[in-house]
Amino acid sequence: MQKSLSEETSSFRKQVLAISIASALALASALLFGMMSVSHFNEVEATWEMHNHRATKIAILSSDLNHHIGYGGFIHNFKNLVLRRDMARYKGEIEHDIVQLRLDIKLLDEELKLPEDRAAVRQISDTFEEYIGKYHLAASLIAQNKNQRQIDDVVKVSDTKAIAAVEHLMARINERAQDAERRAKAVQQDAMKFLKIGGILVIAAMLAATLALIMFLQRVVRANELIRRTQERLDILLDTSPDPMMSVDPGGRITRANQMAAKFFGYSTAELLNMTVEQLIPDRYRAMHKGHRDEYFTSPRHRGMGDKDFKLVALTRDGREPNVEISLSHSGSGDDRLATITIRDVTEREKSRQEVEAARRAAEEALARQKVMQNELVQAEKMVALGSLVAGVAHEINTPVGVTLASATHLESETRKADARYHEGELTEEGLEEYFSTARQATQMMTLNSQRASDLIQSFKQVAVDQTGGERRSFDLAVYLDEILLSLRPSLKKSDVEVSVDCAEGVVVDGLPGALSQIVTNLIMNSLTHAFDVSTQGHIDISARLSGEWIELIYRDNGKGIPRELQGKVFEPFFTTRRGSGGSGLGLHLVYNIVYQTLKGTLMLASEPGQGVTFTIRFPRVLPKINIEGDGND
């Protein structure tokens, strides 16, 4: 195009020289012709001056804006900051880009007149200001030593609209420049036609018309200089773009390429201008691409291509196939129509997305394994508790059974002695009465201790069946609480802690007694383990009352209490302050799950250091039918 304009300028000068000589013969015609010529070329000059003054300024501002927001600019550096969390490396560059971008946006908004252009600038500004807010949030999270995933979850910003707005501005600027160039060329061609016709009319022009022709020649030179300068500015605009850009004609031939395109594909600019666009894509896509190219030039429109669902790849000189996104815009018409391609390398972004996806899947798998392990450990915790209960009850039963056995043995011995004296005839009335007294005492001891052992066995049997079977039934709340405490008596006897229960008789609960047993057992064992030292006297109060159709159970101890900073963690699985000293970290977690999931109730914790702890549990008196099949282990 530049060569064509130079040839036309040279032709202009020759024609003007011939007309200048002939114009001496017709001064009047020359004067008229000169005035009209000046008017035509004033129009050329005015067209380019108007375009250059404002459009060039807009182009430079847009290029600078694109530079600061694109590759190597603010968004690029911000994403790298989130990925690498290196404030020392990226803070200065980001804040420099923030200052420049705000200045460019302000100046660009002052220059643009069309509503859609100003809307595009506002879209860029809004997205950019959102990015600034996210940048400050990311800086705060980095200072808190958050990892990349935690930061990325809260600083995600969609820059699609902003990028589309930038591309819209660049495309509009390119269109305006080319349209202005065509208008100026048309005006210039009209001037040339007028010059040829006027040359015939001024053959006899007088010498005085020479001055007008000289002025005309000067204006021609100035007009061509303006065209040349505008062409250079268009080339600068392309070369300063942070993304590879190319123009392609309907046949696929590359007619223009910027320096970033040459760098990206590994060819020189001259080599690219001798290539077709199909040579820059892998062989397997070339045949299909030609059809898409013909379709685009038949019905051209501005659009973007390439995303996570439809990936595009390019082909570089060294055989690499980087992932790319492209933006298409068009200019001209007919055979002169050109498609402008803006290319963005998204290989690293795609790699990061795949790494994040792989990390997400790994985390989900680890979480699933953890849940399985947690459920297994909860079941193990229940069995350990039941085993401890069995050992304690066995030890407790040993005493009354031993007394019963000793009484029976003593009675048997005294019976043999009495029987022997009877057969020998030595059994007196006094001896018989002594034997009867001994028999009464022995049978009384056997009866009392057998009943005691029976009560222990029955209590243990009921609690153990409830905890392992988890069957639904109706039970008296006060009676069942006493049975739970009876089964825990071996553990309580080892400590100096008293337990009192305040519950009215006759409160019948229709639900899962095993779940309630697990709650009370775990709360008491948690207090014995954490709230009291070995030699410390303590007290545990358990109160229960009926409130409407809800049971309100309040558990209190006067132990050490729980620090406020730990109260939000005590229900988490495996959290314990007595690791290695009997604490598994599952007791209160199990209580929390049973209350909320099995009994469909609520649980509140209140505690102050040194003032003990209070658990307030509310659950329905009649368990909803949806839980009839529940096992109480959730």
C-alpha positions as MATLAB code, in Angstrom:
seq = 'MQKSLSEETSSFRKQVLAISIASALALASALLFGMMSVSHFNEVEATWEMHNHRATKIAILSSDLNHHIGYGGFIHNFKNLVLRRDMARYKGEIEHDIVQLRLDIKLLDEELKLPEDRAAVRQISDTFEEYIGKYHLAASLIAQNKNQRQIDDVVKVSDTKAIAAVEHLMARINERAQDAERRAKAVQQDAMKFLKIGGILVIAAMLAATLALIMFLQRVVRANELIRRTQERLDILLDTSPDPMMSVDPGGRITRANQMAAKFFGYSTAELLNMTVEQLIPDRYRAMHKGHRDEYFTSPRHRGMGDKDFKLVALTRDGREPNVEISLSHSGSGDDRLATITIRDVTEREKSRQEVEAARRAAEEALARQKVMQNELVQAEKMVALGSLVAGVAHEINTPVGVTLASATHLESETRKADARYHEGELTEEGLEEYFSTARQATQMMTLNSQRASDLIQSFKQVAVDQTGGERRSFDLAVYLDEILLSLRPSLKKSDVEVSVDCAEGVVVDGLPGALSQIVTNLIMNSLTHAFDVSTQGHIDISARLSGEWIELIYRDNGKGIPRELQGKVFEPFFTTRRGSGGSGLGLHLVYNIVYQTLKGTLMLASEPGQGVTFTIRFPRVLPKINIEGDGND';
ca = [
       0.000    0.000    0.000;
       2.834    2.402    0.881;
       4.532    1.724   -2.491;
       1.286    2.489   -4.333;
       0.942    5.865   -2.591;
       4.550    6.828   -3.505;
       3.974    5.993   -7.178;
       0.831    8.088   -7.213;
       2.699   10.997   -5.580;
       5.425   10.874   -8.273;
       2.756   10.851  -10.988;
       1.118   13.855   -9.358;
       4.313   15.882   -9.512;
       4.836   15.235  -13.244;
       1.295   16.232  -14.082;
       1.507   19.378  -11.958;
       4.739   20.442  -13.716;
       3.149   20.072  -17.171;
       0.053   21.947  -16.108;
       2.153   24.723  -14.548;
       3.932   25.424  -17.858;
       0.704   25.412  -19.841;
      -1.133   27.548  -17.301;
       0.894   30.584  -18.305;
      -1.264   30.767  -21.475;
      -4.522   30.986  -19.570;
      -4.191   32.983  -16.376;
      -7.878   33.218  -15.752;
      -8.392   29.508  -16.168;
      -5.352   28.858  -14.049;
      -6.652   31.054  -11.240;
     -10.041   29.323  -11.234;
      -8.418   25.913  -11.473;
      -5.972   26.772   -8.690;
      -8.697   27.872   -6.307;
     -10.715   24.717   -6.906;
      -7.603   22.543   -6.574;
      -6.712   24.226   -3.306;
     -10.224   23.461   -2.087;
      -9.862   19.768   -2.995;
      -6.517   19.316   -1.301;
      -7.619   21.341    1.688;
     -10.224   18.641    2.034;
      -7.478   15.955    1.911;
      -5.422   17.825    4.472;
      -8.401   18.464    6.728;
      -9.383   14.799    6.557;
      -5.949   13.602    7.673;
      -5.396   16.368   10.186;
      -8.710   15.579   11.828;
      -7.933   11.869   11.865;
      -4.326   12.257   13.033;
      -5.014   14.682   15.852;
      -7.673   12.642   17.605;
      -7.520    9.087   16.234;
      -3.756    8.841   16.677;
      -4.045    9.986   20.276;
      -6.789    7.417   20.868;
      -4.714    4.722   19.179;
      -1.668    5.479   21.313;
      -3.768    5.545   24.521;
      -5.477    2.264   23.573;
      -2.148    0.660   22.751;
      -0.714    1.799   26.074;
      -3.843    0.571   27.874;
      -3.610   -2.796   26.112;
       0.075   -2.991   26.998;
      -0.527   -2.407   30.701;
      -3.543   -4.686   30.972;
      -2.410   -7.514   28.669;
       0.546   -9.900   28.542;
       3.253   -8.663   30.870;
       0.839   -6.063   32.273;
      -1.468   -5.803   35.281;
      -3.684   -8.869   34.765;
      -0.719  -11.041   33.791;
       1.303   -9.920   36.827;
      -1.725  -10.254   39.137;
      -2.340  -13.845   38.027;
       1.348  -14.625   38.510;
       1.153  -13.042   41.984;
      -1.771  -15.339   42.917;
       0.027  -18.348   41.455;
       3.467  -17.668   42.985;
       2.513  -15.462   46.019;
       5.680  -13.388   45.470;
       4.792   -9.842   46.613;
       8.402   -8.634   46.413;
       8.586   -9.521   42.740;
       5.227   -8.315   41.464;
       4.041   -5.522   43.798;
       6.038   -2.719   42.104;
       5.025   -3.757   38.575;
       1.348   -4.121   39.539;
       1.132   -0.743   41.263;
       2.929    0.955   38.342;
       0.386   -0.579   35.942;
      -2.476    0.573   38.224;
      -1.333    4.215   38.003;
      -0.791    4.079   34.217;
      -4.066    2.261   33.540;
      -6.142    4.759   35.514;
      -4.498    7.647   33.667;
      -4.999    5.982   30.242;
      -8.646    5.158   31.010;
      -9.327    8.751   32.086;
      -7.691   10.267   28.985;
      -9.311    7.701   26.668;
     -12.763    8.372   28.117;
     -12.262   12.113   27.500;
     -11.370   11.489   23.833;
     -14.058    8.966   22.862;
     -17.446   10.251   21.728;
     -19.500    7.237   20.651;
     -21.594    5.652   23.459;
     -20.533    2.105   22.617;
     -16.835    3.090   22.755;
     -17.285    4.828   26.090;
     -19.238    1.814   27.351;
     -16.279   -0.378   26.393;
     -13.963    1.933   28.372;
     -16.320    1.747   31.356;
     -16.335   -2.045   31.123;
     -12.522   -2.034   31.140;
     -12.500    0.394   34.071;
     -15.058   -1.631   36.093;
     -13.186   -4.897   35.545;
      -9.891   -3.198   36.293;
     -11.212   -1.651   39.545;
     -12.559   -5.070   40.528;
      -9.111   -6.500   39.864;
      -7.561   -3.782   42.071;
      -9.894   -4.765   44.911;
      -9.048   -8.432   44.412;
      -5.350   -7.505   44.278;
      -5.524   -5.862   47.714;
      -7.475   -8.879   49.022;
      -4.873  -11.242   47.535;
      -2.056   -9.193   49.143;
      -3.821   -9.549   52.509;
      -4.244  -13.324   52.041;
      -0.591  -13.692   51.018;
       0.405  -11.808   54.157;
      -1.678  -14.387   56.079;
       0.355  -17.123   54.364;
      -2.699  -18.547   52.593;
      -1.969  -21.103   49.869;
      -2.622  -20.574   46.168;
      -5.884  -22.502   46.207;
      -7.279  -20.511   49.161;
      -6.325  -17.243   47.462;
      -7.688  -18.324   44.081;
     -11.081  -19.243   45.624;
     -11.721  -15.618   46.658;
      -9.902  -13.540   44.007;
     -11.353  -15.001   40.836;
     -12.303  -12.241   38.400;
     -13.784  -12.777   34.963;
     -11.800  -10.601   32.535;
     -13.718  -11.863   29.490;
     -15.801   -8.692   29.100;
     -12.786   -6.447   29.702;
     -10.694   -8.319   27.125;
     -13.598   -8.199   24.673;
     -13.899   -4.449   25.318;
     -10.167   -3.914   24.678;
     -10.364   -5.948   21.495;
     -13.475   -3.989   20.492;
     -11.604   -0.696   20.923;
      -8.555   -1.965   19.017;
     -10.738   -3.240   16.190;
     -12.713    0.021   16.044;
      -9.519    2.072   15.984;
      -8.078   -0.092   13.201;
     -11.326    0.214   11.236;
     -11.392    3.985   11.639;
      -7.790    4.316   10.527;
      -8.408    2.194    7.435;
     -11.689    3.966    6.666;
      -9.991    7.339    7.015;
      -7.189    6.145    4.746;
      -9.717    5.037    2.110;
     -11.632    8.330    2.351;
      -8.465   10.362    1.976;
      -7.388    8.218   -0.962;
     -10.798    8.683   -2.602;
     -10.577   12.442   -2.108;
      -7.063   12.387   -3.519;
      -8.184   10.351   -6.549;
     -11.007   12.834   -7.124;
      -8.448   15.619   -6.961;
      -6.306   13.815   -9.537;
      -9.253   13.464  -11.901;
     -10.036   17.109  -11.489;
      -6.369   17.948  -12.110;
      -6.309   16.021  -15.408;
      -9.494   17.701  -16.624;
      -8.321   21.080  -15.431;
      -5.000   20.635  -17.223;
      -6.813   20.719  -20.555;
      -8.722   23.851  -19.541;
      -5.646   25.784  -18.437;
      -3.439   25.091  -21.486;
      -3.610   28.750  -22.244;
      -3.416   29.838  -18.606;
      -1.253   32.800  -17.853;
       1.976   32.826  -15.906;
       0.209   34.203  -12.850;
      -1.491   30.807  -12.295;
       1.922   29.321  -11.604;
       1.804   30.610   -8.033;
      -1.461   28.785   -7.414;
      -0.030   25.613   -8.892;
       3.025   25.862   -6.662;
       0.742   26.102   -3.648;
      -1.186   23.176   -5.021;
       2.033   21.146   -5.328;
       2.991   21.952   -1.774;
      -0.361   20.718   -0.554;
       0.010   17.506   -2.534;
       3.352   16.833   -0.887;
       1.886   17.578    2.553;
      -1.071   15.284    1.914;
       1.243   12.440    0.910;
       3.398   13.098    3.955;
       0.328   12.847    6.175;
      -0.626    9.557    4.529;
       2.903    8.229    5.063;
       2.953    9.296    8.698;
      -0.454    7.722    9.345;
       0.711    4.480    7.757;
       3.746    4.497   10.054;
       1.521    5.074   13.063;
      -0.640    2.116   12.057;
       2.480   -0.038   11.867;
       3.598    1.237   15.295;
       0.155    0.456   16.695;
       0.444   -3.139   15.526;
       4.037   -3.563   16.679;
       3.350   -2.200   20.171;
       0.477   -4.627   20.724;
       1.380   -7.131   23.471;
      -0.307   -9.917   21.495;
       0.589  -11.389   18.100;
      -1.525   -9.766   15.361;
      -1.845  -10.548   11.650;
      -4.001   -9.442    8.727;
      -5.137  -12.122    6.263;
      -6.824  -11.708    2.879;
      -9.664  -13.942    1.570;
      -7.112  -16.294   -0.009;
      -5.452  -16.899    3.356;
      -2.295  -14.907    2.499;
      -0.770  -12.958    5.382;
      -0.601   -9.288    4.369;
       0.598   -7.786    7.640;
       2.197   -9.190   10.824;
       3.548   -7.432   13.906;
       6.762   -8.173   15.743;
       4.995  -10.222   18.452;
       3.604  -12.527   15.739;
       7.105  -13.045   14.349;
       8.442  -13.761   17.840;
       5.563  -16.111   18.715;
       5.775  -18.235   15.548;
       9.573  -18.097   15.228;
       9.625  -16.578   11.720;
      10.784  -13.171   10.548;
       8.157  -10.640    9.477;
       9.282  -11.005    5.850;
       8.877  -14.792    6.039;
       5.363  -14.468    7.471;
       4.349  -12.164    4.597;
       5.226  -14.984    2.160;
       3.111  -17.547    4.008;
      -0.565  -18.464    4.333;
      -2.363  -18.677    7.641;
      -2.855  -22.447    7.174;
       0.918  -22.920    7.419;
       0.697  -21.720   11.042;
      -1.676  -24.486   12.185;
      -1.039  -28.262   12.459;
      -1.518  -30.392    9.321;
      -4.526  -32.245   10.783;
      -6.575  -29.008   10.916;
      -5.577  -27.310    7.642;
      -8.216  -28.739    5.308;
     -10.988  -27.965    7.786;
      -9.590  -24.467    8.420;
      -9.833  -23.478    4.738;
     -13.565  -24.156    4.827;
     -13.939  -22.075    7.998;
     -11.930  -19.238    6.411;
     -14.147  -19.153    3.302;
     -17.230  -19.174    5.534;
     -15.892  -16.267    7.617;
     -15.160  -14.042    4.611;
     -18.626  -14.826    3.221;
     -20.239  -13.562    6.448;
     -17.584  -11.736    8.479;
     -18.211  -10.652   12.054;
     -16.179   -9.799   15.140;
     -15.834  -12.833   17.381;
     -13.509  -14.720   19.712;
     -12.538  -18.373   19.440;
     -10.984  -20.916   21.790;
     -11.991  -21.881   25.333;
     -11.754  -24.883   27.668;
     -14.430  -26.770   25.683;
     -13.085  -25.898   22.208;
      -9.293  -25.715   22.287;
      -7.268  -24.118   19.484;
      -3.593  -24.841   18.792;
      -1.014  -23.074   16.652;
       2.135  -24.442   14.961;
       5.451  -22.684   15.518;
       8.594  -22.969   13.444;
      10.180  -25.410   15.916;
       7.134  -27.720   15.837;
       5.554  -26.676   19.137;
       1.745  -26.599   19.328;
       0.822  -24.008   21.990;
      -2.795  -23.566   23.120;
      -4.201  -20.246   21.877;
      -7.294  -18.060   21.919;
      -7.951  -15.821   18.930;
     -10.085  -12.785   18.247;
     -11.273  -12.086   14.704;
     -12.225   -8.688   13.281;
     -12.642   -7.538    9.695;
     -12.226   -4.422    7.572;
     -12.791   -3.458    3.947;
     -15.189   -5.092    1.521;
     -15.165   -7.464   -1.415;
     -11.730   -8.548   -2.623;
     -10.130   -5.834   -0.451;
     -11.596   -7.259    2.744;
      -9.070   -8.273    5.392;
      -9.434  -10.342    8.552;
      -7.357   -9.167   11.526;
      -6.350  -12.003   13.868;
      -5.298  -11.302   17.453;
      -3.645  -14.312   19.105;
      -3.200  -14.991   22.804;
      -0.988  -17.803   24.136;
      -2.943  -19.629   26.874;
      -0.645  -22.657   27.224;
       0.396  -21.773   30.777;
      -3.172  -20.975   31.760;
      -4.383  -24.314   30.394;
      -1.553  -26.088   32.202;
      -2.473  -24.318   35.444;
      -6.140  -25.234   34.964;
      -5.246  -28.890   34.469;
      -2.983  -28.828   37.551;
      -5.750  -27.248   39.620;
      -8.231  -29.852   38.345;
      -5.822  -32.688   39.200;
      -5.259  -31.190   42.655;
      -9.016  -30.904   43.163;
      -9.550  -34.556   42.261;
      -6.715  -35.619   44.567;
      -8.201  -33.570   47.411;
     -11.648  -35.107   46.866;
     -10.160  -38.606   46.905;
      -8.223  -37.801   50.086;
     -11.392  -36.423   51.701;
     -13.315  -39.574   50.775;
     -10.556  -41.742   52.281;
     -10.548  -39.591   55.396;
     -14.320  -39.969   55.827;
     -14.061  -43.755   55.517;
     -11.199  -43.810   58.019;
     -13.121  -41.484   60.335;
     -16.194  -43.762   60.303;
     -13.993  -46.779   61.034;
     -12.331  -44.968   63.934;
     -15.715  -43.887   65.322;
     -16.866  -47.520   65.306;
     -13.598  -48.534   66.968;
     -14.134  -45.831   69.607;
     -17.577  -47.260   70.362;
     -16.206  -50.778   70.696;
     -13.394  -49.557   72.976;
     -15.966  -47.815   75.165;
     -18.103  -50.952   75.251;
     -15.051  -53.060   76.077;
     -14.190  -50.741   78.956;
     -17.799  -51.035   80.137;
     -17.605  -54.845   80.037;
     -14.362  -54.896   82.027;
     -15.747  -52.509   84.638;
     -19.025  -54.363   85.064;
     -17.201  -57.692   85.268;
     -15.016  -56.306   88.044;
     -18.080  -54.866   89.825;
     -20.018  -58.178   89.644;
     -17.034  -60.077   91.014;
     -17.629  -58.712   94.556;
     -21.292  -59.802   95.117;
     -20.670  -63.115   93.348;
     -17.630  -63.717   95.604;
     -19.635  -62.917   98.722;
     -22.444  -65.236   97.556;
     -19.942  -68.038   96.899;
     -18.278  -67.557  100.287;
     -21.660  -67.584  102.053;
     -22.719  -70.749  100.218;
     -19.417  -72.459  101.076;
     -19.726  -71.482  104.758;
     -23.336  -72.713  104.882;
     -22.320  -76.015  103.276;
     -19.561  -76.487  105.896;
     -21.891  -75.740  108.804;
     -24.526  -78.062  107.311;
     -22.017  -80.965  107.153;
     -21.030  -80.358  110.774;
     -24.650  -80.275  111.956;
     -25.465  -83.398  109.953;
     -22.500  -85.275  111.487;
     -23.465  -84.330  115.070;
     -27.079  -85.353  114.310;
     -26.079  -88.833  113.154;
     -23.740  -89.229  116.151;
     -26.546  -88.157  118.452;
     -24.603  -85.166  119.694;
     -26.801  -82.454  118.138;
     -28.326  -80.434  120.943;
     -31.119  -77.926  120.856;
     -28.603  -75.136  121.398;
     -26.432  -76.420  118.527;
     -29.468  -76.670  116.254;
     -30.459  -73.053  116.988;
     -26.865  -71.908  116.290;
     -26.981  -73.782  112.948;
     -30.314  -72.153  112.015;
     -28.893  -68.682  112.843;
     -25.851  -69.312  110.671;
     -28.097  -70.580  107.839;
     -30.313  -67.489  108.031;
     -27.299  -65.151  107.864;
     -25.732  -67.081  104.958;
     -28.928  -67.222  102.902;
     -29.551  -63.521  103.571;
     -26.027  -62.691  102.361;
     -26.504  -64.895   99.275;
     -29.901  -63.330   98.493;
     -28.705  -59.710   98.840;
     -25.536  -60.199   96.805;
     -27.282  -62.312   94.151;
     -29.859  -59.521   93.725;
     -27.037  -56.969   93.519;
     -25.275  -59.019   90.834;
     -28.576  -59.491   88.977;
     -29.212  -55.723   88.960;
     -25.718  -55.054   87.625;
     -26.083  -57.692   84.902;
     -29.534  -56.451   83.864;
     -28.352  -52.815   83.675;
     -25.251  -53.755   81.709;
     -27.278  -55.995   79.398;
     -29.800  -53.253   78.597;
     -27.171  -50.538   77.988;
     -24.953  -52.852   75.938;
     -27.868  -54.018   73.779;
     -28.938  -50.418   73.186;
     -25.448  -49.279   72.192;
     -24.786  -52.169   69.815;
     -28.273  -52.793   68.415;
     -29.585  -49.249   68.158;
     -33.230  -50.440   68.146;
     -36.046  -47.979   68.639;
     -38.282  -48.427   71.698;
     -40.107  -46.490   74.377;
     -38.333  -46.029   77.716;
     -38.639  -44.073   80.957;
     -35.992  -41.352   80.789;
     -35.262  -41.213   84.548;
     -34.963  -45.014   84.856;
     -32.720  -45.239   81.822;
     -30.392  -42.488   83.064;
     -29.986  -44.452   86.317;
     -29.159  -47.609   84.301;
     -26.492  -45.689   82.355;
     -24.899  -44.433   85.587;
     -25.023  -47.919   87.090;
     -23.110  -49.283   84.107;
     -20.532  -46.489   84.524;
     -20.063  -47.013   88.269;
     -16.775  -48.954   87.862;
     -15.234  -45.987   86.021;
     -16.680  -43.454   88.505;
     -15.347  -45.423   91.507;
     -11.781  -44.831   90.254;
     -12.249  -41.047   90.528;
     -13.397  -38.690   93.246;
     -16.244  -37.342   91.116;
     -19.917  -37.483   92.163;
     -22.734  -37.646   89.615;
     -26.278  -36.522   90.377;
     -29.349  -36.870   88.165;
     -32.427  -34.637   88.297;
     -35.207  -36.073   86.152;
     -38.891  -36.532   86.959;
     -40.265  -40.059   86.701;
     -42.807  -40.863   84.031;
     -41.143  -38.968   81.163;
     -41.445  -41.556   78.389;
     -39.250  -41.165   75.316;
     -39.970  -42.980   72.031;
     -36.620  -43.166   70.279;
     -33.172  -44.711   70.330;
     -31.976  -45.315   73.900;
     -28.588  -46.474   72.631;
     -27.953  -43.047   71.120;
     -28.779  -41.366   74.455;
     -26.510  -43.851   76.283;
     -23.620  -43.015   73.948;
     -24.156  -39.270   74.517;
     -24.204  -39.475   78.331;
     -21.355  -42.009   78.459;
     -19.097  -39.928   76.206;
     -19.858  -36.695   78.109;
     -19.039  -38.311   81.481;
     -15.866  -39.983   80.164;
     -14.840  -36.670   78.556;
     -15.229  -34.919   81.936;
     -13.267  -37.637   83.766;
     -10.472  -37.401   81.174;
     -10.235  -33.643   80.689;
     -12.113  -31.720   83.400;
     -10.663  -33.207   86.586;
      -7.208  -34.195   87.743;
      -6.772  -37.616   89.360;
      -6.907  -36.371   92.947;
      -9.451  -33.589   92.361;
     -12.930  -33.759   93.836;
     -15.581  -32.928   91.298;
     -19.281  -32.934   90.619;
     -21.366  -33.670   87.535;
     -25.030  -32.630   87.351;
     -27.386  -34.129   84.772;
     -30.877  -32.656   84.553;
     -33.617  -33.528   82.083;
     -37.109  -32.138   81.634;
     -39.961  -32.219   79.144;
     -40.535  -28.916   77.282;
     -43.547  -29.335   75.046;
     -42.682  -32.238   72.761;
     -38.943  -31.735   73.256;
     -36.570  -33.182   75.825;
     -34.071  -30.683   77.255;
     -31.054  -32.406   78.804;
     -28.483  -30.196   80.557;
     -25.088  -31.628   81.460;
     -22.776  -29.646   83.763;
     -19.454  -30.266   85.459;
     -17.435  -27.990   87.735;
     -14.089  -28.888   86.182;
     -11.391  -26.890   84.402;
     -13.625  -25.598   81.603;
     -12.675  -25.077   77.950;
     -10.686  -22.007   76.723;
     -12.683  -19.829   74.324;
     -10.176  -20.268   71.503;
     -10.752  -24.066   71.609;
     -14.548  -24.094   71.899;
     -14.982  -23.935   68.116;
     -12.762  -27.003   67.651;
     -13.871  -29.487   70.344;
     -16.496  -31.082   68.071;
     -14.016  -31.615   65.221;
     -12.901  -35.225   64.656;
      -9.542  -36.188   66.218;
      -9.173  -32.869   68.071;
      -7.899  -33.519   71.628;
      -5.687  -31.805   74.180;
      -4.735  -35.173   75.718;
      -3.105  -36.909   72.778;
      -1.118  -39.860   74.139;
      -2.872  -39.629   77.537;
      -6.123  -41.399   76.794;
      -7.740  -38.861   74.475;
      -8.764  -39.998   70.979;
     -10.470  -36.760   69.844;
     -13.643  -38.652   68.821;
     -15.806  -38.455   71.964;
     -17.398  -35.025   71.484;
     -17.396  -35.456   67.692;
     -19.495  -38.599   68.197;
     -21.825  -36.711   70.574;
     -22.272  -33.914   67.995;
     -23.118  -36.346   65.173;
     -25.576  -38.374   67.285;
     -27.435  -35.267   68.508;
     -27.809  -33.647   65.073;
     -28.018  -36.620   62.720;
     -29.509  -39.469   64.773;
     -31.750  -37.659   67.280;
     -32.431  -34.642   64.994;
     -31.719  -32.323   67.892;
     -29.511  -29.374   68.787;
     -26.409  -28.981   70.938;
     -25.035  -25.848   72.623;
     -21.781  -25.433   74.542;
     -21.065  -22.848   77.256;
     -17.832  -22.712   79.221;
     -15.416  -20.396   80.994;
     -11.895  -21.421   82.059;
     -11.991  -22.622   85.695;
     -15.810  -22.621   85.836;
     -16.647  -25.944   84.253;
     -18.649  -26.708   81.152;
     -22.358  -26.867   80.241;
     -23.813  -28.856   77.339;
     -27.480  -28.139   76.535;
     -29.051  -30.842   74.361;
     -32.570  -30.652   72.895;
     -34.172  -33.514   70.962;
     -37.782  -34.542   70.143;
     -39.528  -36.796   72.660;
     -40.846  -38.873   69.738;
     -38.190  -39.521   67.125;
     -39.454  -38.753   63.573;
     -40.331  -41.901   61.611;
     -37.651  -41.143   59.014;
     -35.069  -42.292   61.586;
     -36.689  -45.616   62.503;
     -34.082  -47.469   60.418;
     -31.182  -45.350   61.737;
     -28.377  -47.174   63.465;
     -27.381  -44.299   65.654;
     -23.873  -44.225   64.279;
     -24.028  -41.300   61.875;
];
